[in-house]
Each structure stands twice: as structure tokens, then as C-alpha cells.
Amino acid sequence: MGRLARLVLVPVMAMVAAVVLAVPGANAQSSRYEAEDAACDGTIDANYTGFSGRGFCNTANRTGAYVQFTVHSGAPGTFTLGIKYANGSSAARPADLSVNGALARSGVAFEPTGSWNGWAVANVSVPVREGANTIRLAATTAGGLANIDYLDVVRAGGSVLPSSLQWSSTGPLVFPKSDATHNIVSVKDPSVVHHNGRYHVFVSVVSANQGYGLAYLSFTDWSQAGSAPLHFLDRSAIGSGYKAAPQVFYFAPQQRWYLTYQIGDNVAYSTTANLADPTSWSAPKPFYADTPQIVLDNMGGGQWLDFWTVCDAATCHMYSSDDNGNLYRAQTSLARFPNGFSEPVIAMHDPNHHWLFEGANVYRLAGANEYLLMVEAITAGGRIFRSWTSSSISGPWTPLADTKENPFAARSNVTFGGTAWTNDISHGELIRSGIDQTLTVDPCDLRFLYQGKDPNASGPYNLLPWRLGLLTQTNSPC
């Protein structure tokens, strides 16, 4: 990564029994329960933007005000809930979450989202029984609940990946290379596809004056990566100026290659019909007119960055970060891509901004009804990746390997052939089994191209000597 409506009021009786919605099976994908179909101790309103369905639950401003959903489970187990909410006030609106009358989680924070038009998703895992389950959120302060839009439900657990991963690492494979007009000190932020027998790698490059740009290299085998020349993409229509954190994929509906990247305070894309020609990329086109308001309201001293696009059969989703503990998600239809991306929502938040920092990746796991989310974190021992899974491309997300003691990838679960050349497992990309917008990876063959640096290196972040290495999973489940 680089640094730098019309008002509708529908009264709902507080004691109305919760509505029974469509019944998901024991291994169902994400099921959505809209708040307007639940028991809302208040009104169903539609006077703000960004909500799903016909409206959202706006409870009374008092302790104990609630919204209650009835969800079904085909078997006992654990559900991960994604509760979409807006809190335009300046203070958290905590709530106790009860399942079948028993307290399951006290004081779920529902922190401010910047405005009542800004939406976030709180992820909570709870136990459920077979059949009908009542899930109630009850306010613990006089301010009442945040506005509640919907409840997404997925069954937690049962990943095709092991709950604890082990890796081996190569030494550095890709190094900075300079020419007469590019004095490069760092190569980082890789994105990679394997196409027509070659690996095609796109990277950020940083020059001695701390300027960022994009470059491309290609080779048939990883043993050739170190000798592959860097082609600087400022010689294409992408042009000069700040460009960083590329992502490459083939958008099959249009039969075009897309390269997305950050351009300071926004995200842009270029396209080509010839992946192997680094001069063929089109000029940058921003996805957004400017930085979305929800990002401005929540990024604090951070920066909107590290954009990641992934699609299913109907929708394309763009994940991004802000170095302030927020993971954002926006979406558009597959038919409208690259246009029409929605205002982002906060898909995940951590009050420790280093613990949900940047570099998010989302992949579809081949042969499974499962998606994998990875996010980079910073620890005292170096940068690491945490991970979650979901049966839905949009979450909610269930932890897989997300702790310091059990990370997705970190110095603690990576072995080196000799002396470890890095303590950081930082911004990178899994090697995909395909090339298209679904970003499919083989869970039996996980390999991760990542950036690392000399543990003794110091100085300004933009001048740190990042290099690229390759992880291979050593405890494959297959």
C-alpha cells in the first residue's frame, strides 16, 4: 500500500411477534432478514439513504428499546450475524444481544458511523438451536439503538481450510531495478495471475525521492523472477504521478483485462486486451468522483487505500481500508461494472487500528461454498495477516485464523530454508487457479506472493527496502 429521501413512517407495535422469514438449511448461504419484517420497538423509517429493502428500524430513545428477529436453523450450531446499522450521533449506542431469551453478548458497541447516511456492519457469532431462534438487540442506554437495517446470517465453522496454517518461504525473489529515469529503492504490493504459461506480476515501485508508480514483470518459473526486467507503466497511457497498490484480473463478461490501483485519495482502473504488453494499458478512470463521505467521516488521520475487487455471478464488490481500523465494502452489479459502485459500508471495524490495518484480499475457494478474507495487521514482531471465511462474498465473516497466537500468515508460522530474511509477512496476493473476476484459489495449493524486508532496516516508511517472496502452505488439507 502507498502512503500519502422522502420520509416514510410505519408504526410497529412493540409487542408484535417477530416475523418468520424464509428458512435456511443447515449449510445455507447468507440469509438476510430485513428490519422492516422484524419486531421493531419504534418506527420503520426511510428518511436516510443507503438502506436495504423498504426501510430501517428506528427505535425509541430509551433503555431497553429493541428490535427482534426470528431466524431458522436446520441444525444446532453457531451463526455469524452481520448487523447493518447507522449511528449518526457522537457516541456509541451499545446493545445487549440475546438469543432465545438468554444473553449471548453484552454491550455490542454500534459505534458512530459519521452520519445517519453512513452504514456499518457489526459481526457477532452466537449459538443457535435447531428450528426457530429469536435474536433480540436491546439498547443499554437512554439513546436507544442505532438505526438497524438488516441482519445477515451465515453458519460459522466448517471451513475447507485448516484452522491453523503452516507455511514455508523462499528467499527474496523480486528486487528493485532502476533505469535511466527510475531510481527504484523498493518493490511491493504485488498482484499476480498465471496466464498462457507465464506469471504476470504487477507491483508498486518506490523511487529514492519517495514517489510511487506501477511496474510489471513476467516469467515462466519463479526461479526466473529475479532476472525478469521491470517494465514501468508510466510509459503507457497510465502515465506518471502517484499510482500504487495494483490489482489485476480478467473481466470475462467484457473480455478485457482490468488493472485497478489507488491514485492518492481515490481508486482508478485501466484496461487492455493484451496482458503481456505493458504499454497497452488505457488511461486511468476513477471509480468515484471523490472520496465517499463515510470514508471522510471515519478515516481520521488515515488514508483511503488498498482497493480489492471480487465478483460472484451477480455482483462485484470492492473492499478497501483506511489505516484507521475500518474495512469498507461497496458493490455494483456484474452487468454495470465498472460503473455504479455504491457508497461503501464499513464491513468490519476494530478500535485498534493496527489490528485491522490494510491490504485486504477476498477469494473464492474452489470446490467449496466459501470465501476467504485476509487483512494485514501490525504487531510488535512485524506485519501479519489475519483471516475469516464466509459462505457469502459480502460476509458476515467468521474468524478462521485471526489472532497473534494463530495468524493466517506471520513470522511465527513461516519457516525459512536458512536465516529468516524478513519478520514481516505484508501486502501480497494468493496465487489464483484462474484469471477471472471471481478470484478463485485452490484450497489444496495455497501460495502467497508477499512483501518483506530486512529486519534491521529502518528509516521513512516509503524508503524501506521491500522485496517479494513466496509462501507455500505446508499443511494442506488435501
C-alpha positions in Angstrom: 0.0 0.0 0.0 1.1 3.6 -0.5 1.1 6.5 2.0 0.3 9.6 1.2 -35.5 10.8 0.6 -38.8 11.0 1.3 -39.9 10.4 5.0 -42.0 7.2 5.4 -43.2 6.3 8.9 -44.8 2.9 9.5 -45.7 2.4 13.2 -44.9 -1.0 14.5 -46.4 -2.3 17.7 -43.7 -3.0 20.3 -45.1 -6.3 21.3 -45.7 -7.8 17.9 -44.3 -11.3 17.5 -41.2 -11.4 15.3 -41.9 -12.3 11.7 -40.8 -15.8 10.5 -38.8 -15.4 7.3 -37.5 -17.8 4.7 -35.9 -20.9 6.4 -32.3 -21.5 5.5 -30.9 -25.0 5.6 -28.2 -26.3 7.9 -25.5 -25.3 5.5 -27.3 -22.4 3.9 -25.5 -19.4 2.3 -26.1 -16.0 3.8 -29.7 -15.3 4.6 -31.0 -11.7 5.0 -33.6 -10.7 7.5 -34.8 -7.1 6.9 -35.6 -5.0 10.0 -39.0 -3.9 8.5 -40.1 -7.5 8.7 -39.0 -7.9 12.3 -40.5 -6.6 15.6 -39.3 -3.0 15.9 -39.9 -1.1 19.2 -40.3 2.1 17.3 -40.9 3.0 13.6 -39.8 1.8 10.2 -38.3 4.9 8.6 -36.8 5.6 5.1 -35.6 9.2 5.6 -31.9 8.5 5.1 -30.1 6.9 2.2 -28.1 3.7 1.9 -30.6 1.2 3.5 -31.7 -2.1 2.1 -35.3 -3.1 1.4 -38.2 -0.7 2.4 -36.6 1.0 5.4 -34.8 0.5 8.7 -35.8 0.2 12.4 -35.6 3.5 14.3 -36.3 2.6 18.0 -37.5 4.8 20.8 -34.8 6.7 22.6 -34.8 4.7 25.8 -33.0 1.9 27.6 -34.5 -1.4 26.6 -35.7 -0.3 23.2 -35.3 -3.3 20.9 -35.5 -5.0 17.5 -36.2 -8.7 17.4 -35.7 -11.1 14.5 -36.7 -14.8 14.2 -34.2 -16.8 12.2 -34.3 -20.6 11.5 -31.5 -23.1 11.7 -31.6 -26.6 10.2 -29.3 -27.9 13.0 -27.8 -26.6 16.2 -24.5 -24.8 15.9 -23.1 -21.3 15.6 -24.4 -18.5 13.4 -22.3 -15.4 12.5 -24.5 -12.3 12.3 -23.9 -9.3 10.2 -25.9 -6.5 11.7 -26.1 -3.5 9.4 -26.6 -0.2 11.3 -26.2 3.6 11.2 -25.3 5.8 14.1 -25.1 9.4 13.3 -24.7 10.5 16.9 -21.4 11.2 18.5 -21.4 8.3 21.0 -21.8 4.6 20.7 -25.3 3.1 21.1 -24.5 -0.2 22.8 -27.0 -3.1 22.9 -27.3 -6.5 24.6 -27.8 -9.3 22.2 -30.0 -12.2 23.4 -30.7 -15.5 21.6 -33.9 -17.3 22.7 -34.2 -15.2 25.8 -30.6 -15.8 27.0 -27.9 -13.1 26.9 -25.4 -14.1 24.2 -23.3 -10.9 24.0 -23.5 -7.8 26.3 -22.7 -4.3 25.1 -22.3 -4.7 21.4 -20.9 -1.3 20.7 -22.6 0.1 17.5 -20.1 2.9 17.3 -20.7 6.2 15.5 -20.6 5.9 11.7 -20.2 9.7 11.0 -23.8 10.3 9.8 -27.2 8.7 9.6 -26.5 8.0 5.9 -23.3 6.1 6.8 -23.7 2.4 7.4 -21.5 -0.2 9.1 -21.8 -3.9 9.8 -21.2 -5.4 13.2 -20.1 -9.1 13.1 -21.1 -11.3 16.0 -21.2 -15.1 16.4 -23.9 -16.7 18.5 -25.1 -20.2 19.4 -28.4 -21.3 17.8 -30.7 -24.3 18.2 -32.4 -26.3 15.6 -35.6 -24.6 14.3 -36.8 -21.1 15.2 -34.5 -18.8 17.1 -35.3 -15.3 18.4 -32.5 -12.8 18.2 -33.0 -9.5 20.1 -31.0 -6.4 20.3 -31.9 -4.2 23.3 -30.5 -0.8 24.0 -28.5 -0.4 27.2 -28.5 3.4 27.2 -31.2 6.1 27.0 -30.2 6.9 23.5 -31.9 3.7 22.2 -30.5 1.6 19.4 -28.7 2.7 16.3 -30.8 2.5 13.2 -30.9 -1.2 12.2 -31.3 -2.0 8.6 -31.0 -5.8 8.4 -29.5 -9.0 9.9 -27.4 -11.2 7.6 -26.9 -14.8 8.9 -24.3 -17.4 7.9 -23.4 -20.7 9.6 -20.0 -20.4 11.2 -17.3 -23.1 11.1 -16.7 -26.0 8.8 -14.0 -24.3 6.5 -12.3 -26.4 3.9 -9.1 -24.8 5.2 -7.4 -25.9 8.4 -8.0 -23.7 11.4 -4.2 -23.3 11.8 -1.9 -22.9 8.8 1.8 -23.5 8.3 4.0 -22.1 5.5 7.5 -22.3 4.1 9.1 -19.3 2.4 11.5 -18.7 -0.4 14.2 -16.0 0.0 13.6 -12.7 -1.8 12.6 -13.3 -5.4 11.9 -9.9 -6.9 14.2 -6.9 -6.3 14.1 -3.2 -7.3 15.6 -2.5 -10.7 16.4 1.0 -11.9 16.9 2.6 -15.3 18.0 6.0 -16.5 14.7 7.6 -15.4 13.6 5.4 -12.5 15.8 5.2 -9.4 13.9 2.4 -7.5 14.6 1.5 -3.9 11.5 -0.7 -3.2 9.2 -3.1 -4.9 6.0 -4.0 -3.1 2.2 -4.6 -3.2 2.2 -7.4 -5.8 -0.8 -8.7 -7.8 -0.3 -11.8 -9.9 -2.1 -14.0 -12.5 -0.9 -17.1 -14.3 -1.9 -16.9 -18.0 -0.6 -18.6 -21.1 2.1 -20.4 -19.2 3.5 -17.3 -17.6 3.2 -15.4 -14.3 2.3 -11.8 -14.8 3.1 -9.7 -11.8 2.1 -6.1 -11.2 3.8 -4.1 -8.4 4.2 -0.7 -6.7 7.6 0.7 -7.1 9.0 3.5 -4.9 11.8 5.8 -6.0 14.6 7.4 -4.0 12.5 10.6 -3.9 9.6 8.6 -2.3 7.5 8.8 -5.4 5.2 5.8 -6.2 4.5 4.2 -9.5 3.5 0.9 -11.1 5.6 -1.7 -12.8 5.1 -5.1 -14.5 7.3 -8.2 -14.8 6.7 -11.6 -16.4 8.3 -15.1 -16.3 7.5 -18.8 -16.7 9.0 -20.0 -13.4 9.6 -18.5 -10.1 13.4 -19.2 -10.4 13.3 -16.6 -13.2 11.6 -13.9 -11.2 14.9 -12.3 -10.0 16.2 -11.8 -13.6 12.9 -10.6 -15.1 13.1 -6.9 -16.2 10.7 -4.3 -14.7 8.6 -2.5 -17.2 7.4 0.9 -15.8 3.8 1.5 -16.6 4.2 5.3 -16.7 5.3 4.6 -20.3 1.7 3.5 -21.0 -1.3 5.8 -21.0 -1.5 5.2 -17.2 1.1 8.0 -17.1 3.2 9.4 -14.4 2.2 10.6 -10.9 1.2 8.8 -7.8 -0.1 5.2 -8.5 0.1 2.3 -6.1 -1.3 -1.0 -4.9 -2.3 -2.6 -8.2 -4.8 -5.5 -8.7 -5.1 -7.4 -12.0 -7.9 -9.6 -13.2 -9.6 -10.6 -16.4 -13.2 -9.4 -16.5 -14.8 -12.2 -18.6 -18.1 -10.5 -19.4 -16.2 -7.8 -21.4 -13.2 -10.0 -22.4 -10.9 -7.3 -21.0 -8.1 -7.2 -18.5 -8.5 -4.7 -15.7 -5.8 -3.1 -13.6 -7.1 -1.2 -10.5 -4.9 1.0 -8.3 -5.1 3.9 -5.9 -4.4 7.4 -7.2 -4.0 9.4 -4.0 -7.4 9.9 -2.5 -9.3 7.7 -5.0 -9.3 4.5 -6.9 -8.9 4.1 -10.7 -8.8 1.5 -13.4 -7.2 0.9 -16.7 -7.9 -1.9 -19.3 -6.2 -3.8 -22.0 -6.8 -6.6 -24.4 -3.2 -7.8 -24.2 -1.9 -8.5 -20.7 1.6 -9.2 -22.0 2.1 -5.7 -23.4 2.8 -3.2 -20.6 2.5 -0.3 -23.0 -1.1 -1.2 -23.9 -3.0 -0.1 -20.8 -5.6 2.7 -21.1 -5.6 6.0 -19.3 -6.8 6.0 -15.7 -10.6 6.3 -15.0 -11.7 6.9 -11.4 -14.4 4.7 -9.9 -15.6 7.6 -7.7 -16.0 11.3 -8.3 -14.3 11.9 -5.0 -13.7 10.2 -1.7 -17.0 8.9 -0.3 -18.4 10.8 2.7 -18.4 7.7 5.0 -14.6 7.4 4.5 -14.0 11.1 5.2 -16.1 10.7 8.3 -14.2 7.7 9.7 -10.6 7.6 8.4 -9.3 10.0 11.0 -5.6 10.5 10.2 -5.6 7.6 7.8 -5.9 7.4 4.1 -8.4 5.6 1.8 -6.3 2.8 0.2 -5.7 -0.8 -0.9 -8.7 -1.4 -3.1 -9.7 -5.0 -3.9 -12.4 -6.1 -6.4 -14.0 -9.6 -6.4 -17.2 -10.7 -8.2 -19.7 -13.5 -7.9 -22.4 -14.5 -10.6 -24.4 -11.3 -10.0 -22.4 -8.6 -8.2 -18.9 -7.1 -7.9 -17.7 -6.0 -4.5 -14.9 -3.5 -3.8 -13.1 -3.8 -0.4 -10.8 -1.1 0.9 -9.1 0.1 4.0 -8.2 3.4 5.7 -5.4 2.6 8.2 -7.9 3.6 11.0 -9.4 0.2 11.8 -12.1 0.2 9.1 -12.6 -2.3 6.3 -15.1 -0.9 3.7 -17.2 -2.7 1.1 -19.0 -1.3 -1.9 -20.9 -3.1 -4.6 -22.3 -2.9 -8.1 -24.0 -5.4 -10.4 -21.9 -7.6 -12.7 -23.7 -6.0 -15.7 -22.9 -2.4 -14.7 -19.2 -3.0 -13.7 -17.0 -0.9 -13.6 -19.8 1.7 -13.1 -22.4 2.1 -10.4 -20.4 1.3 -7.2 -22.5 2.1 -4.1 -21.5 4.3 -1.2 -19.2 2.0 0.9 -20.3 0.5 4.2 -18.0 -0.4 7.0 -17.9 -4.2 6.7 -15.6 -4.6 9.7 -14.1 -2.3 12.4 -11.5 -2.7 15.1 -10.8 0.1 17.7 -7.1 -0.9 17.5 -6.4 0.5 14.0 -3.2 -1.6 13.7 -5.1 -4.8 14.2 -7.4 -4.2 11.1 -4.9 -2.1 9.1 -4.9 -2.6 5.3 -4.1 -4.9 2.4 -7.4 -6.8 2.3 -7.9 -9.7 -0.1 -11.0 -11.7 -0.8 -11.0 -15.0 -2.7 -13.4 -17.7 -3.7 -12.3 -21.2 -2.6 -12.6 -23.6 -5.5 -14.9 -26.6 -5.0 -16.4 -25.1 -1.8 -19.3 -22.7 -1.0 -16.8 -20.5 0.8 -15.0 -17.2 0.5 -11.7 -16.3 2.3 -11.0 -12.8 3.6 -7.4 -11.7 4.6 -6.4 -8.4 6.2 -3.0 -7.2 7.2 -2.3 -6.2 10.8 0.7 -4.7 12.6 2.2 -6.3 15.7 5.4 -5.6 17.7 7.0 -8.6 15.9 6.2 -7.5 12.4 3.3 -7.4 9.9 1.0 -10.4 9.7 -2.2 -11.5 8.0 -5.5 -12.4 9.8 -8.3 -14.3 8.1 -12.0 -15.0 8.1 -14.4 -17.1 6.0 -18.0 -16.8 4.8 -20.4 -18.6 2.6 -21.2 -15.2 1.1 -18.9 -12.9 -0.9 -20.2 -9.9 1.3 -20.0 -11.7 4.7 -20.7 -11.7 7.5 -17.2 -13.1 8.3 -16.4 -15.9 10.8 -12.8 -15.9 12.2 -10.6 -18.6 10.8 -7.0 -17.7 11.9 -7.2 -14.2 13.2 -5.1 -14.0 16.4 -1.5 -13.3 17.2 -1.2 -16.8 18.5 -2.9 -18.3 15.5 -2.5 -16.0 12.5 -3.2 -16.7 8.8 0.5 -15.9 7.9 3.2 -14.4 10.2 6.8 -14.9 11.1 5.5 -17.4 13.8 4.0 -19.9 11.3 6.5 -19.5 8.5 9.7 -21.4 8.1 12.7 -20.4 6.0 15.4 -22.5 4.4 18.2 -20.6 6.2 18.2 -17.4 8.2 14.9 -15.6 8.0 15.3 -12.7 5.6 12.1 -10.9 7.0 10.0 -10.7 10.1 7.1 -9.1 8.0 4.5 -11.0 6.0 3.0 -8.0 4.4 0.8 -6.8 1.4 0.5 -9.6 -1.2 -1.7 -11.9 -3.2 -2.5 -15.6 -3.2 -1.7 -17.4 -6.5 -5.1 -17.9 -8.2 -6.2 -21.1 -10.0 -7.9 -18.9 -12.6 -7.7 -15.5 -14.1 -11.2 -14.1 -14.0 -13.1 -11.7 -11.7 -14.2 -14.5 -9.3 -10.6 -14.6 -7.9 -10.7 -18.3 -7.4 -7.9 -20.1 -5.5 -7.3 -23.8 -4.9 -7.5 -24.6 -1.2 -5.3 -27.6 -1.8 -2.5 -25.4 -3.2 -2.2 -22.1 -1.3 0.8 -20.0 -2.3 1.1 -16.4 -1.3 3.4 -13.8 -3.0 4.2 -11.2 -0.3 6.4 -8.3 0.5 9.0 -8.5 3.3 12.1 -6.5 4.3 15.4 -6.8 6.1 14.5 -6.9 9.9 17.3 -4.4 10.5 16.1 -1.9 8.0 14.9 1.5 9.4 14.0 5.0 8.2 11.0 6.5 6.5 8.3 4.0 5.5 8.5 5.0 1.9 12.2 4.2 1.7 12.1 0.8 3.4 13.7 -1.9 1.2 10.7 -4.1 0.4 11.3 -7.2 -1.7 8.9 -10.0 -2.8 9.0 -13.6 -1.6 6.7 -16.6 -2.0 5.0 -18.7 0.7 3.8 -22.2 0.2 1.4 -23.9 2.6 2.9 -27.0 4.2 -0.2 -28.4 5.9 -2.5 -28.6 3.0 -5.9 -30.3 3.9 -5.7 -32.3 0.7 
